Amino acid sequence: MDNLLKKIAIITLLIAPLTLTACFNSTDDSSATESDIDGSYYYDYITAEFSIEAPENWEQITTFTSEYPEEIRVAFRNNIKEGDFIANLAVFREELTSSVTNVDLSQEKLSSHSDSLLDYMLLSQEELALEVSGAESTTFLNTFEGKNDASAQALSFKQIYLTKGDRAWVLTATYLPEEDPFVIEKLDQMLRSFSLK
């Protein structure tokens, strides 16, 4: 598994830069199939490795500048900006150096966040089953809060973790603690829809 400093860098880079709109180039290379889930329109973002349902009106980001970790595959950002932070979800793919289960990866990530985030607090941990190669795979949806420096605003995070072969997939939803519940529902729907091929 990657060392602790790399993990800290990834979470720090995720928190700060996704708030800036000028840093991204948006492209639309998804296969879209519109569906109506809970009154909101979603489409299927499909790649050769995974699929995820995304809100139709959220920005899809697939091109990143060099300041972003190369592990990031795609990000989705709310189209409504309320304040200085925009709710977002990013999909990361990491190379594994040893075999690890979804549960072990979950605990490892939580330990890393506990060490790297100030005012870290685990809010909930839910077991769920996601699809990996056509079969169900048990993992965790972790919800936690923290901030990357003392002067920063606290943020809330939802994360899921899946492993397949020598790769780990980490999905991180980031939002303000006082975020609109409807936006949090969208992030939750996206996380729960993720599947690996």
Secondary structure, DSSP 8 states (H G I E B T S, - for coil): ---HHHHHHHHHHHHTGGG-STT-EE--------EEETTEEEEEEE-SSEEEEEETTSEEEEE--TTS-TTEEEEEE-S--BTTB--EEEEEEEE-SS---HHHHHHHHHHHHHHHSEEEEEEEEEEEEEEETTEEEEEEEEEEEEESSTTS--EEEEEEEEEETTEEEEEEEEE-TT--HHHHHHHHHHHHH-EE-
